[in-house]
Amino acid sequence: MPVLTLVVTALLDRLRGEDPERGDVPGWVMITVMTAALVLAILIPFRTAIVEAVQTALSSVTSGAG
């Protein structure tokens, strides 16, 4: 019986949000949003340079293999 009591207590604590291993979801959301903003901040001003570099690299790989 004590094992069942421990399991029920653990489940109730988890439902109440008192689980210390629950994690920091807002922190991960903030990291994701900041990463997306950083990518956009780099991509917007350098878009043409990035596209040209990728096109040049792809054309040199596909045509210069001889």
Residue pairs with C-beta under 8 A, 6 or more apart in sequence:
13 19
14 22
43 50
